Amino acid sequence: MGTFTFRLPDIGEGIAEAEIVAWHVKVGDIVAEDGRVADLMTDKATVEMESPVSGRIIAVAGDVGDVIAIGSPLVVIETEGDEADAVSGPSTGSGQAELVADVPDEKPVETAPIVPGPVSVAVRSEDPNPFDRPAKVLASPAVRARADALGIDLAEVKPSEAGRVRHADLDAFLAYNAGGGFRPAGTARKDETVKVIGLRRRIAENMAAAKRHIPHFTYVEECDVTALEVMRAQLNEARGPKPKLTMLPLLITAICKTLPDYPMLNARYDDEAGVVTRHGAVHLGMATQTPGGLMVPVIRDAQDRNLWQLANEIVRLAEAARSGTAVSAELSGSTITITSLGALGGVATTPVINRPEVAIIGPNRIVERPMFVPDGQDGIWTGGERIAKRKLMNISISCDHRVVDGWDAASFVQALKQMIETPVLLLTD
C-alpha cells in the first residue's frame, strides 16, 4: 500500500489559483484512473480534474467554494502500488501530472487545509445526526398533500387520536391560527443558506469592483422604433432559411455604424497603468442570462457582420454560454457591451459597466403609445400634425465618467437614435 498526493496542476495562461466548484468524490470513495475528482473554476473557465491513479480517497482539500493555489494538494489517494508518499507535481507543459519524491525537509506549500479521513472507512449514514430528527408524524397521503399545499408543518399539528393527524386536525389548526377558519394570505418559505461560489462569486466580485472603481453615469433617451419594426417584419417575411431576426441584430448594426465617430466609447481603461485603449474593431459583449448567472460572450468583429450573420452568432453564443460549452476566447476581450432583458426591460435601466470597458448599452422594453407625428401624405409633410400609435423604446447607456464626458455619451445616443429612427441607413455602406 502507498499514498499518492495529487496536486493541482498548472492549468496554464498564468493562472495562480482556482476555486473548487464541485467535488465528484469524498473521503472513502474509490476512484478509477482518469476518473473525475473535482471541477475547478479559474478566471477563464471551469476545468475538470481527473485522477492520475486509481485508489481510495483518504483526504480532500477543503470544501466547495474554497480557493487553492496551483501546486497545492487537491486529494490524497491510497493506492495498491508500492510507491510510498508519491506526489503529483505541477504540470511540466505536457498536461500530465509529474511524480516526484516527497522530500521531508521540503518547505510546505501554503494551501487550503487538507481534510483527512479515516484510513479504514465504514459505511456512513447520509444523516450526520439521525438522533436529532423528530419522530415521524403519522398521516395519510391525502392529509400530507393538503398540509403541503397549505404550507403547514405536520409536526406543529396536534393529533386528536392515536397520534395520527387527520383532516379535522388540519381544520382545527387553521381555525386556531387564522381565526374562524380563515386561511393565511400566504405561506412563508423556509429560510435557506446559499453559499456564493463559482460563477455567482465571480459575478459578485466583478460587479463590486466595477461599482467600487468606476464613477458611473447613465443617460436615457426615447427612440421611435415603429419604422424599424416594420422593416424587421419585412426582412423576416423574405428571410427563407435564414434565422428569424430579433431586434438585437438591428441594434448591434446601428451601434457598429455609430461608434466610429465616438471612439472614446469603444474602449477599455487600464486604471492601474492610466491608459485608455480606443479600439478600432467592435468586439461586442452580449450579456446573457444562464442557469448559473450572468455571462458575457463576445461577438468578435461585429462591425464586419451583416444582420443574418449577427443573428446566427447571437444564437450560437447564447446557447454555448447557457450549456457551459463556451470557450475562454468567447468569454473575454469585449470592447463594449449590450445588455437587454427583452420584454422585461422596463422603462429605463442603469446597467453596470463590464470592467475594464467604459460603456454599456441597454435597450429597454418596446411600448405602444399615442404620439403627435407630422401629418403628411406620400412622405410629404403638409405642415400639420396628427395623433398616431407609435412603438417607442428607451435606450440607456452607462459610462465611466473618468474617461467619457456626458456630452460625448449624449451625442452618441442621439446619433444612434437617428440611425434607429431611419432604419434604411442600416442597410447602406
N, C-alpha and C positions, 0 to 999 in steps of 0.2 A: 504493500500500500504506500502511496505517496500523496502529496498535495500539490496542486497547481494553482498559482495565483495569476488570474487573468487581469492584466492591467488595461486600462482604457487606451487603445492605440491612437496614434497620430491620425486624425481624421483629415488633415490637410488644410490648405488655404489659410494658414496662420492661426487656426483655432487653438485656443489655450485651455478651454474648459467646455463642458457640456452639461446639460440638465437632464436628469433621469425623468422621463415622462411616462414610462411603463415598464413594469417587471413582468417577465414571462416565466420566471422561476422563483422559488422561495427556498429557504433553508430546508433540506431534507429531500428535495426533488432530485430525480435522476435526469441528467441532461445528456443528449447524444452529441457526438462530434458534429459541428456545424448547426447545432440546434439553437434556436433563438433564446437569448438570455435577457436582453433589455432593449428598449428604444431610448435613444438619447437625442436631445434637440440642441443644435447649435444655432448661431445667428443666421445660418444659411439654410439648414434643412434638418429633417429628422432622419437619424441613421439607425439601422438595426444592427445590434451587436450579436455575433454568433460565437458559440463556444469553440475554441480550437481543439478541445479534447472532450472525451466522454467521462462521466463520473457523477458523483453525488455532490450537490451544493452544500457546503458547510458554513459559508459566510457570504453576506452580501453587503455592498457599500451603500448604506443609507436607505432613505425612503424616496418614493416618488416626489419630485419637486426639489430634491437636493441637487446641488451643483458640484461636480467633481472635476479635478484637473486632469489634463492629458498625462498619462503615465501613472495615475493613481490606481490602486486595486479596485476592480469592479466586482469580481466574485472570487471566492476560493473554492476549488473543486477537489474532492477526494477521488483519486484515480486508482486504477488497478495496477498501473505500471510500477516500475522500480524507482522512477525518478522521485527524489525526496525534495520537497520545497522548491519545485520548479516554478519559475516565474515567467509570465508572458510580458515582454517589454514592449515599448512603443514601436510602431511600425518603422521599418527602415526604408520605406518607399515602395515596397512590393505589394503592400496592402495586407501582408500576413504578419501575425504577431511573432516576435522573435523570442526564443527561450534563452534565458541567461541564468547563471548560477545565483542563488540568493546569498549574498555576502553579508555575514553577521555584522561587520563593522560599518557597513554602508549607512550613510545618513538617511534616515527615513524621509520619505516624501510626505509633505503635509497634504492630507486628503480628508475627505469626509470619513467619519469613523466607520470601520467595518463592524457590522453587527454579527457576532458569532452565534452559531447554533450548536447544539449538541452533536457529537460525533455519532452516537447511537440515537437514531431518530425513531420514535414511536409514532403511531397514528395519532393525530391530534384532532380534537374537536374543533369544528368551524366556529362554535360559540366560545369565546375566551372565558366567559363566566356563566356557565349554564345554571348555576345555583341562584343567580341574581334574577332569573326570569320569573315573572309571576305565574301562578298556576293558570292553566288554560281555561278560558271561560267556556262553559257548555252552552251551546245554542245551535238551532237548526240552520241549514244553509240559507233558508229564506230570511230568517231573523238577521243573520250575518250580513246578507246582501242589503237589507233595509238599513241596518245600522251604518254600513259603509256609505250608502247613498246619503244618509243624513249627517255623516261626519261624526258619529258617536262612537266613542271608545267603549266597547262592551265591558271592559274591566271596571268602568265607572257606574255601570247599571246594576242596581241591587236586584237579584233574582227573587221572585216571590215564593218559589218552592223548589226543593231538591237541587238547589244550586244551578238550575238551568234558566237562562234568560229567554223569555217568551215575548210575543208581540205586545201583550198587555204591559209588560215591564218597560218596554220602549215607550209606550204611550204615557205611562206614569212618569218616566224620566223627562219626557218632553213637556208634560204639563207642569212639572215642578220647576224646570229650568227656564221655560219660556212663558209661563203664566197662562193658565186656561187652555193649554194645548197648542198655543201659537208657536210655530217653528221659528228659529232664529233666521234673521235675514241672510246670513251667510255662515259658512263654517271656516274656522281658521286652519290654515295648513300648519303642519308640524314644522318647527324650526329645523333648519339643516345647515351644516357647516360644509362649505365647498372650498377645497384647497386651490389656491390660484397657482397653476403650474402650466408648463408647456406654452402653447400659443397664447393662452389667456394672459400668462405672465409677461410674454413679450409685448403684447398689445398694451398692457398696463404700463410697462416701463417706457415704451415708445411714446405713448400719449402724455405721460407725466413729464418726460424730457422735453417734448415739444412745447407744452404749456409753460414749463419752467424756464426754458431758454428763449422762446420766441414771443415777442410782443405782437400778438395777433390784432388785426383789424378786419372787419367784414363789411363788404359793400353789396347791396342788393338792388337789382333793377328788374322791372317787369317787361316782358317781351311778348309780342303778339305772334303766336305760332300758328295762326289759322292757315296761312298760305303754306307754311312748312308741312303741316299735317295733310293738306290737300296733295302736295307733291309726294309725300311719303306714301299715301294711299295709291296714287297713280303708279309709282315705281313698283309697289308690291303687286299690283294687278298684272304688270308686264314682266314680273321677275323670272318666270319659268322655273327652272330647277334651283335657282339661287335662293339663299336663306331669306326669310322674311325680315324686312328692315324694321327695327325699333327706332325710337327717337335718338338713341345713343350714337350710332354711326354718323348721323347727320350733325349732331352737336360736336363730335370729335373733329369732323371735317371742318366745321366752322371755326373751331378753336385753332386747328393747324393752319388755316388760311389767315387768321388774325394775328397769331403770335409773332411772325417775322417783324412786324412793326413795333413790337413790345418785347424785346429780348430780355428785359430785366425780370420778366415773369417766368420764362422758361429757363430757370437757373437753379443752381444748388449753392448753398452758402456754407463754407467751412469756417465756422466761427472761431475755432481754435487757431487756425492759420490766418484768419482775417482775409479770406479770399472768396470772391464770388465768381463762379464759372457760369457764363452765359452760353447755353448750348445751342448749336445750330439745328441739330435733329431734335424731333419731338418724340421722346420715349415716354409715352403716356401711361401713368399708373391708373389702374382701374379698380377702385375699392370694391371688394367682393365679399359678401357675407357667406361664410362656410359654417358647417356644424361646429367647428372648434372656435370660431370667432372671425374677426375681420382680417382678410388678407388683401394684398395689393399686387396682383400680377401685372406685368408690364407689356404694353403693345409697342414693340420696337419699330422705330422709324414710321410712326403713324402718319407723318406728312406724305409718305410715298404710297399710301394705300388708298384705293378707291372705296366707295361705300360698301360694296359687296365683300371686298377683302377685309374691311374692318368688321363687318357683321360676322364673318367666319371666324376671325381671330378673337372677337369678343366671346363667342360661344365656346371656342376651344379652350381659351384661358380660364374662363369661369368654371368649366367642367373639370379642368385639371386642378384648379385650386380647391374645389369642393370635394374632389375624390382623393386629394392628397398626393397626386402624381406630378404636380408642378415641380420643375427642377429649379435649382438655385438661380440660374441665369434668368428665369422667367419671373422671379420674385424680387429683383433688385435692379438698381440703375435707372429708376424713373426720374424724369426731369420736371414733371408737373403731373398732378393727379386730378381725376374727375371722380366724384362720389355722388351716387344717386340712389334714393330709396324708392324710385318708381312711384307707384300710386300712393305710397306712404310718405312722400316727400315733403308734405306740409307746405305752409305758406312761404316760409323762409327758413334757412338753416344757417348755422355758423360753424362750418366744418373746421376740424383741427388739421393743421398743416402736417404733411407727411415729411418730417425732417429727414434730410437737410434741404429739401426743396423749399421754395419761398412762396408758393401759391398753390391753392387747391380750389377747384371749381365745383359748385354744387347746384345742378338743375333741380327744381322743385316740381311739385305736382301741377299738372295742367288742369285748369278750371275754366268753365264757360261762364262769361258774364256779358251783360249788355254794355256796349261802348258807343260813343259818338265816333263815327267814321266819315270821311269825305263822301259826299253824295255825288256820284258820277256814273256815267254810262259809257261802256266800251273803254273803260280806263281813263276817261276824260273827266277831270274834276269840274263840276258846274258851279263851284263857289259856295255850296251849302253843305250841310251835314245831316246825317241820319243816324238813327239808333240801330245797331245790328248786334247779333250774337257773335262773340269772338272767343277764340281759345287763347288763354293767357297763361304764361308760365314765368315765375320769378327765377332769375339766375343769381346765385350767391357766389361770392369769391372771398376767401380769406387769404390775407397776405402777411408776410413778415415785414413789419414796419421798419426794421433796421435797414433793409435794402430796397424796399418798394414804397414809394410815396402814394398817398391817397389819390392824387391827381392821375398817376400812371394807371392804378387799378381801375378807377372810374372811366378813364379814356379807353382802356382795353375793353371793358364791358360794353361801353356804348358802341364801339366798333363791332363787337361780337353781336350785339343787338341788331345792328343794321344788316349784318350778314344773315342772321336768323330770319329777320322780317322780309328779306329779299332773297328767298331761297334759290332763285336761279343763279345767284353768284356762287353757290356751292358747286355747280357743275361746270364753271368756267375755269380756265387755266390762269 
